[in-house]
């Protein structure tokens, strides 16, 4: 059966960046002078961390749907997707209970964190996959274009109409890190590229593999350029007080650092790092495709393998579990480490996590990690 080995490497790379970003947020002691640099760094890391992870997982869902088509009954395939989706949403709700202290129960159960979104991404990918490619492309593009207007309409109307208030709560939520709009577009677009790669691999020829790699780089470059140029015809290339409204775009405050300081300090950050905007989505997808193309070429075509790749893959195979495992360590040094101490502590932290994952996998086969549970759901429902 066709298997994309590079997926675990990319997931491992992105989860390591997520761990690094969270360590900065929780551990690092910073002053007012360094706040701009740290915020700028975190916004860049959000593209190579959470956004890359979301696109890669959504991409792999599409790839898996292609593999299973015709191999297992449609009913079993649907049950696998839906069960895994609900499992991820359940983990996301648990994650909200751990991390969301700003809302009271039961409101704190609901929130678009990365796990809740990945659960819904399973549903979106499964049902959108039934459409032809051009229709998927059109739907994904429509989501990106019309999201700002839809969210502004819901924001204005939520205080005037109870139905709109409920819709706003569902679509945005009290914790809108990765809300349904506009991030559903990533799930839609990823099915197009995942299907394209799968078809190239099944041809089992070096020419087809090279063609698919070149196509990924071309599409990735095109989306990246679109994202870089879009601000010039939208709200402007630089964020200022005139085009920044944290009430209209609450997902910008998903970075914990931003919640503790006045919003005006981020003035001057490029609009492409303005989370949730069309340019940000295009840039994120472009970067993700370029990373996927490079890793796919090196791992799945050239079959390169070394210790570093194996270690990163280990993190990728246990990525869902790491979202929770990190919170055993993050509270230990909350805002206590200056930069010179932060770096060695961060290195030791990553090495310790890797060692724990290695022992867990070697001696108990990662039982009962959340990633192991997801794999067991897949194996059980295939029968």
C-alpha positions in Angstrom: 0.0 0.0 0.0 1.2 3.5 -0.9 2.6 5.3 2.2 3.9 8.9 2.4 6.8 8.6 4.8 7.6 12.3 4.8 4.3 13.1 6.6 5.6 12.0 9.9 8.8 14.1 9.5 6.8 17.2 8.7 4.5 16.6 11.6 7.5 16.1 13.8 9.2 19.3 12.6 6.0 21.4 13.1 5.3 19.9 16.6 8.9 20.7 17.7 8.3 24.4 16.6 5.0 24.4 18.5 6.8 23.1 21.6 9.5 25.8 21.2 6.8 28.5 20.8 4.9 27.4 23.9 8.2 27.3 25.9 8.9 30.9 24.9 5.4 31.9 26.0 5.5 30.1 29.3 9.2 30.2 30.4 11.0 33.2 28.9 11.3 36.4 30.9 11.2 39.4 28.6 11.1 43.2 29.0 9.2 45.9 27.1 12.2 46.5 24.8 12.2 42.9 23.5 8.4 42.5 23.3 8.3 43.4 19.6 11.1 41.0 18.6 9.5 38.1 20.6 6.1 38.8 19.1 7.5 39.0 15.6 9.3 35.7 16.1 6.2 34.0 17.5 4.0 35.1 14.6 6.5 33.7 12.1 6.8 30.4 14.1 3.0 30.1 14.0 3.3 29.6 10.2 5.9 26.9 10.5 4.3 25.4 13.7 0.5 25.2 14.0 -0.3 26.2 10.4 2.2 23.7 8.9 0.9 21.0 11.3 -2.8 21.7 10.4 -2.1 21.6 6.6 0.0 18.5 6.9 -2.6 16.6 8.9 -5.4 17.7 6.5 -3.1 16.7 3.6 -2.6 13.3 5.1 -6.3 12.8 5.6 -6.9 13.3 1.9 -4.0 11.0 1.1 -5.5 8.3 3.4 -8.9 8.6 1.8 -7.3 8.0 -1.6 -5.5 4.9 -0.3 -8.7 3.4 1.2 -10.9 4.1 -1.8 -12.0 0.7 -3.1 -9.9 -1.2 -0.5 -12.5 -1.2 2.3 -16.3 -0.7 2.2 -17.4 3.0 2.1 -19.4 2.5 5.3 -16.2 1.4 7.2 -14.3 4.3 5.7 -16.9 6.8 6.8 -17.0 5.3 10.3 -13.2 5.6 10.6 -13.2 9.2 9.6 -16.1 10.2 11.8 -14.9 8.2 14.9 -11.4 9.7 14.6 -12.9 13.1 14.1 -15.1 12.9 17.2 -12.1 11.5 19.2 -10.0 14.5 18.3 -12.8 16.9 19.2 -13.1 15.1 22.6 -9.4 15.6 23.1 -9.8 19.3 22.1 -12.5 19.8 24.7 -10.2 18.2 27.3 -7.5 20.5 26.1 -9.8 23.5 26.6 -10.5 22.5 30.2 -6.8 22.4 30.8 -5.8 25.7 29.1 -8.9 27.9 29.0 -9.2 29.7 32.3 -10.8 32.8 30.9 -14.3 31.3 30.6 -16.5 29.5 33.1 -17.9 26.0 32.8 -19.6 24.9 30.5 -18.5 27.7 28.2 -14.9 26.7 28.6 -15.6 23.3 27.0 -16.0 24.9 23.6 -13.2 26.5 21.7 -11.5 26.2 18.4 -8.1 25.0 19.5 -5.9 23.0 17.1 -7.3 19.6 18.2 -11.0 20.6 17.8 -10.2 22.0 14.4 -8.4 18.8 13.3 -11.4 16.8 14.4 -13.7 18.9 12.2 -11.0 18.7 9.4 -11.7 15.0 9.3 -15.4 15.7 8.5 -14.6 18.5 6.0 -12.0 16.4 4.1 -14.2 13.4 3.9 -17.3 15.1 2.5 -15.5 17.7 0.3 -13.4 14.8 -1.2 -16.6 13.6 -2.9 -16.6 16.8 -5.1 -14.5 17.3 -8.2 -11.3 19.3 -7.9 -12.4 22.5 -9.4 -15.4 22.6 -7.1 -13.2 22.1 -4.0 -10.8 24.8 -5.2 -13.8 27.2 -5.7 -15.2 26.4 -2.2 -11.8 26.9 -0.6 -11.2 30.2 -2.3 -14.7 31.4 -1.4 -14.1 30.6 2.2 -11.0 32.7 2.3 -12.5 35.6 0.4 -15.8 35.9 2.2 -14.7 35.0 5.8 -13.8 38.6 6.8 -17.3 39.8 5.8 -19.1 36.9 7.4 -17.2 37.3 10.6 -17.8 41.0 10.7 -21.5 40.5 10.1 -21.7 38.0 12.9 -19.7 40.2 15.2 -22.1 43.2 14.6 -25.2 41.1 14.8 -24.4 38.9 17.8 -25.6 41.6 20.2 -28.8 42.3 18.2 -30.0 38.8 17.5 -29.9 35.7 19.7 -29.6 33.3 16.7 -26.6 35.2 15.3 -25.1 35.2 18.8 -25.4 31.4 18.9 -23.9 31.1 15.4 -21.1 33.5 16.4 -20.4 31.4 19.5 -20.1 28.2 17.4 -18.1 29.7 14.6 -15.8 31.9 16.6 -16.0 30.5 20.2 -14.5 31.9 23.4 -11.1 30.5 22.4 -10.8 31.1 18.6 -7.2 30.0 17.9 -8.2 28.1 14.8 -11.9 28.8 14.2 -14.0 27.2 11.5 -13.8 30.3 9.3 -11.4 30.8 7.6 -9.3 27.7 8.5 -11.7 25.3 6.9 -10.2 26.5 3.6 -7.0 24.7 4.5 -8.8 21.4 4.8 -10.5 22.0 1.5 -7.3 23.0 -0.4 -5.3 20.2 1.1 -7.6 17.5 -0.4 -6.7 18.9 -3.9 -3.0 18.6 -3.4 -3.2 15.3 -1.4 -5.1 13.7 -4.3 -2.6 15.0 -6.8 0.4 13.6 -5.0 -1.3 10.2 -4.5 -2.0 9.8 -8.2 1.6 10.6 -9.1 2.9 8.1 -6.6 0.7 5.3 -7.8 2.2 5.6 -11.3 5.4 4.4 -9.6 7.8 6.1 -12.0 10.7 8.5 -11.4 9.2 10.8 -14.0 5.9 11.0 -12.3 7.5 11.6 -8.9 9.7 14.4 -10.2 6.6 15.9 -12.0 4.6 15.8 -8.8 7.5 17.4 -6.8 7.8 20.2 -9.3 4.1 20.8 -9.3 4.1 21.0 -5.4 6.8 23.6 -5.6 5.0 25.6 -8.3 1.7 25.6 -6.5 3.4 26.5 -3.2 5.3 29.4 -4.8 2.1 30.6 -6.4 0.2 30.6 -3.2 3.1 32.3 -1.3 3.4 35.1 -3.9 -0.4 35.6 -3.8 -0.2 35.9 0.0 2.7 38.4 -0.2 1.0 40.6 -2.8 -2.6 40.5 -1.4 -2.0 43.0 1.4 -1.2 45.7 -1.2 -4.8 45.6 -2.5 -6.4 44.9 0.9 -5.7 46.6 4.2 -2.1 47.7 3.6 1.2 45.9 4.0 1.9 47.0 7.6 -0.4 46.6 10.6 -1.4 50.0 12.2 -4.0 51.2 14.6 -6.3 51.9 11.7 -6.5 48.3 10.3 -6.1 46.4 13.6 -9.3 45.7 15.6 -8.9 43.0 18.2 -12.6 42.8 18.8 -13.4 42.1 15.1 -10.4 39.7 14.8 -10.2 38.0 18.3 -8.1 35.1 16.9 -5.1 37.4 16.8 -5.0 37.3 20.6 -4.5 33.5 20.4 -0.9 34.1 21.2 -0.8 34.3 25.0 1.9 37.0 24.9 -0.6 39.4 23.2 -3.2 39.0 25.9 -0.9 40.6 28.5 0.0 43.8 26.7 -1.8 46.6 24.9 -2.5 45.8 21.3 -0.9 48.9 20.0 2.6 47.5 20.5 2.3 45.2 17.5 2.0 48.2 15.1 4.4 47.7 12.3 4.2 43.9 11.9 3.6 42.8 8.3 0.0 42.1 7.4 0.9 38.6 6.1 1.4 37.7 9.8 -2.1 39.0 10.7 -3.6 35.6 11.7 -6.8 34.6 10.0 -6.6 37.1 7.1 -6.6 36.0 3.5 -2.9 36.9 3.0 -1.9 34.9 6.1 -3.8 31.8 4.9 -2.3 32.0 1.4 1.3 32.4 2.8 0.7 29.6 5.3 -0.5 27.2 2.6 2.4 28.2 0.3 5.0 27.6 2.9 3.4 24.3 3.9 3.5 23.1 0.2 7.1 24.1 -0.2 8.1 22.2 3.0 6.0 19.1 1.9 7.6 19.2 -1.5 11.1 19.3 -0.1 10.6 16.6 2.5 8.6 14.4 0.0 11.5 14.6 -2.5 14.2 13.8 0.0 12.4 11.0 1.9 9.9 9.4 -0.5 11.9 9.8 -3.7 15.6 9.9 -2.7 14.8 7.7 0.4 17.2 9.6 2.6 17.4 8.4 6.2 19.5 9.3 9.2 19.4 9.6 13.0 18.1 13.2 12.9 15.2 12.2 10.5 14.3 9.2 12.8 14.2 11.5 15.9 12.0 14.1 14.2 9.7 11.3 12.9 9.4 10.0 16.5 8.0 13.4 17.5 5.7 13.3 14.5 4.3 9.8 15.4 3.4 11.1 18.9 2.4 14.6 18.0 -1.2 14.4 19.5 0.1 13.1 22.8 2.8 15.8 22.9 0.0 18.5 23.0 -0.9 17.2 26.5 2.5 16.0 27.6 4.1 19.4 27.3 1.8 20.7 30.1 3.6 18.6 32.6 6.7 20.7 32.1 5.5 24.1 31.0 4.2 25.3 34.4 7.5 24.4 36.1 9.4 27.5 35.0 6.5 29.9 34.3 8.1 33.3 33.3 11.3 32.5 35.3 14.0 31.9 32.7 16.1 34.7 31.2 17.4 34.1 27.6 20.8 32.7 28.6 19.1 30.1 30.9 16.2 29.5 28.5 18.3 28.1 25.7 20.0 25.2 27.7 16.7 24.5 29.5 14.9 24.3 26.1 17.5 21.9 24.7 17.3 19.7 27.8 13.5 19.8 27.6 13.4 18.6 24.0 16.0 15.9 24.7 14.0 14.7 27.7 10.8 14.5 25.7 12.5 12.6 22.9 14.0 10.2 25.4 10.6 9.6 27.1 9.0 9.0 23.7 11.7 6.6 22.7 11.3 4.5 25.9 7.6 4.6 25.6 7.7 3.3 22.1 10.4 0.7 22.6 9.1 -1.0 25.8 5.3 -0.6 25.6 4.7 0.3 21.9 3.4 3.8 22.9 0.5 2.3 24.7 -1.8 4.0 25.7 -0.9 7.3 24.0 -3.5 9.3 22.2 -1.8 8.6 18.8 -1.9 4.9 19.6 -5.6 5.2 20.3 -6.2 6.9 16.9 -4.3 4.1 15.1 -6.3 1.4 17.0 -9.6 3.1 16.0 -8.4 2.8 12.3 -7.4 -0.8 12.7 -10.6 -1.8 14.6 -13.0 -0.2 12.1 -11.3 -1.6 9.1 -12.5 -5.1 10.0 
